[in-house]
Amino acid sequence: MKSLFKDLDFMQMRQFGTLFGLIALCVLFTILSPHFLSTSNLLNVAQQSAIIAVISVGMTFVIITAGIDLSVGSVLAFSGVVMASVLHAGLPIPVGILVGFAVGFSCGLVNGLLVTYGNIPPFIATLGMMSIARGAGLWYTDGRPISGFDDSFRFLANGEIFHIPVPVIIMVVVYAIAHFVLTRTKMGRYTYAIGGNVEAAKLSGINIKLYLNIIYGIAGLLSALGAVMLTARLNSAQPIAGIMYELDAIAATVIGGTSLFGGKGTVVGTLIGALIIGVLRNGLNLLGVSSFIQQIVIGSVIIGAILLDTNLKKSKA
Amino acid sequence: MPDSDYILEMKKIRKQFPGVLALDDVDFDLKPGEVHVLLGENGAGKSTLMKILSGAYSKDSGDIYINGKKTEIGTPANAQGLGIGIIYQEFNLNPYMSVAENIFMGREPAILPGVINWPRLYRDAQAILDGLNVKISAKQKVESLGVAMQQMVEVAKALSLDARILIMDEPTASLSNNEIESLFQTILDLKKQGVAIIYISHRLQEIFEIGDRVTVLRDGQYIGTKPASEITRNDMVKMMVNRSLDDHIPKQKAKVGDVVLKVENLNVEQRLKDISFELRTGEVLGIAGLMGAGRTRLAKTLFGAETIKSGTILINGKKLELKSPRDAINAGIGLVTEDRKHEGLVLDLPVKQNISMPNIRKFLRRGVINFKKENAVVDEYIDKLKIKTPTRNKLCVNLSGGNQQKVVLSKWLCSDAKIFIFDEPTRGIDVGAKTEIYHLMNELTANGIAIIMISSEMPEILGMSDRILVMRDGRIEAEIPGEKATQEQIMKYALGEPYEISV
């Protein structure tokens, strides 16, 4: 064991820990329920986790910069209803989706501008946006859902390519791109640098404001992608969709080892974190555990993961 | 036996920090009702000595006697109990609470356990304030007070603790002339009441006005104590700086070439006034001055991190538009900051990421980082600068100070900087690594690189500089050729006292 872990830094160790937790959960549920370990159930878990997982990517970027985005759920709802209205107006599907993306990106950009030029703490800026986007969605629709879409649009939720559900494919593609960006591009390096020490980043010639705006914009854009997936699945865009999604996304990110203090984290960890939450929900459902108790379990897992995290780090230092 | 005419005697106080002996068997004593001035350059050991007295640091050896009785201070709470009060430059007040609450914070008079006796709180606080002859109400919020009055609240707080020994750390640094007058009046009143005051200041003039005795420290050593009435300015400066300079600074003069940087009438709001100088290739331009003289501000300004009000900066004769650090980096300037941990490095990222941070564009191929190229370049610098790290992936937080400094240097070597600005290049670095940094500077100048070196360490300034600028109050006070400069000359310009130079 020792030789295996010798060359790993803390982040890698942490990721192995999370992965180990996910596997342990799967083993546990396999023993407890005969229905858990099957291709169809596991794909089901992946599919149900996909939307939160996609939103969590944006959250991970934001949290690595030592920020937070509380508005992702509301932005999802707002961009969803705007996209739906465009589709209902008879415009082509790609146009509707692009309009939804534009709405999501704009909301995120406003967050970014408030943080960078308004000097407002991210918590407050996105808390405001959380309320504004929610209200905008309700106002735009008069509080009513917009329902009924073409099968070609619903394919984005129900379709399969090579027997793999489309949402899972979307999720995997988003994670692949995000992982690439974080590890192999200038923007990824700058994301860590800004979160790790904003002063040093500034004095290394990094344009902090530019990159923060891009990152908050991307978080909004990914919320809009979540809206496409959710609307296609429910065959309905609802102005009250996505409530509490921000908390699930933060939970997935944090369980995945991203530090709320910034500078540390990976999207691979976040994916594992999102899957842990998905597996927990699915497994507890299969065991017939009430949804009330499920919330208690998930809350405990979040706290447990962080307890382990901080105390392991302390003992290592 | 210690003489109990003294309220305080500190004998052979010793304190070792990693890599530096901060206090080397220092003596200090204090009589009731006197103002004893503690004088010394930045880093002479004044603060360390006072922190030991106020219980913030523990001493390694030596004895402290209070009223002739041997005493262990140990903790700040203990120091308070012993009647030692300290007023830092940065006040420890809660701005949103009343003056009275601040004075009696944690010791509020109570009616019942946990229930504050407000009338008494205000009455007691007002009595202390009146005793100090200051016209503020105990009910006022601290945030509504000016700096001078906030300082008085600190004094009142110390007195409420029955302080018999009051430490004042540069109390006049941010006061106007009128405010200084009234502070001095307060100090005289306190003296009459038998309070002993330890007074730290760089303003020599004040020493003659209110000081009774002066003790000078230099490089952690006790230099001497004299009555203020028998000491002259020149004596004080001599005592502060008169160290032997056989120091191990391995300066190698390089060929000084053309002007690379020319600064003309540079002004930064409130901070820098009419700065003009030239810098040549192969040259080390030392910048000396006391803390707060504007040296770091100048460095940051040249690096594009401050807003320039007016003035021009020319690089190789071409005007430089300086709006951000990126502009400075592109123009070939590198800044090795004073504060490595907060400004120079991202400590929680590996050596590799830190070195390539300003240089990542160099390693991009179609927008993607070429790891092979990046690793090769990073390894080259680790090798060349002898950075002691097992791998390039080691987090910077785990490196020693000297090695961290080399990582910062690598950043700018890699960015092909032609002008290096070093701000306190060897602060917090052990002796061996210091020498290495000097050798690296020699190597840089030998390669035609120009260096601006800000330093508070006299031997470093005198040993490494080809020319020296002395700054004071945001201005360049003097320019001195390196070989002609003396410690006294630099200190006198830095202090800004009238002085005839005899060359």
Contacts between the chains, C-beta under 8 A, distances in Angstrom:
chain1	res1	chain2	res2	distance
A	9	B	350	7.8
A	9	B	393	6.7
A	9	B	395	7.1
A	184	B	368	5.2
A	184	B	369	5.1
A	184	B	371	7.9
A	185	B	364	8.0
A	185	B	367	6.3
A	185	B	368	6.4
A	185	B	369	6.4
A	186	B	360	4.9
A	186	B	361	6.9
A	186	B	364	6.3
A	186	B	367	7.5
A	186	B	369	7.3
A	189	B	353	6.4
A	189	B	356	7.3
A	189	B	357	7.0
A	189	B	360	5.5
A	189	B	369	7.3
A	190	B	360	7.8
A	192	B	346	7.3
A	192	B	349	6.0
A	192	B	353	6.9
A	193	B	346	5.5
A	193	B	349	7.0
A	193	B	353	7.3
A	193	B	357	5.6
A	196	B	346	3.6
A	196	B	347	7.4
A	196	B	348	5.1
A	196	B	349	5.3
A	197	B	342	7.0
A	197	B	343	7.9
A	197	B	345	7.0
A	197	B	346	4.3
A	197	B	347	6.9
A	197	B	348	7.9
A	199	B	342	5.8
A	199	B	343	4.9
A	200	B	342	7.3
A	200	B	343	5.5
A	200	B	344	6.0
A	200	B	345	5.7
A	200	B	346	5.3
A	200	B	357	7.8
A	201	B	346	7.0
A	201	B	357	7.2
A	202	B	305	6.9
A	202	B	325	6.3
A	203	B	303	7.0
A	203	B	305	6.4
A	203	B	325	5.5
A	203	B	335	6.2
A	203	B	337	6.4
A	203	B	343	5.6
A	203	B	344	7.5
A	204	B	325	7.2
A	204	B	329	7.9
A	204	B	357	4.3
A	204	B	358	4.2
A	204	B	411	6.9
A	205	B	324	7.2
A	205	B	325	4.6
A	205	B	326	3.9
A	205	B	328	7.6
A	205	B	329	4.4
A	205	B	330	7.9
A	205	B	358	4.9
A	206	B	326	7.8
A	206	B	357	7.3
A	206	B	358	7.8
A	207	B	324	7.2
A	207	B	326	6.7
A	263	B	346	6.7
A	263	B	348	5.0
A	263	B	349	7.0
A	264	B	348	6.4
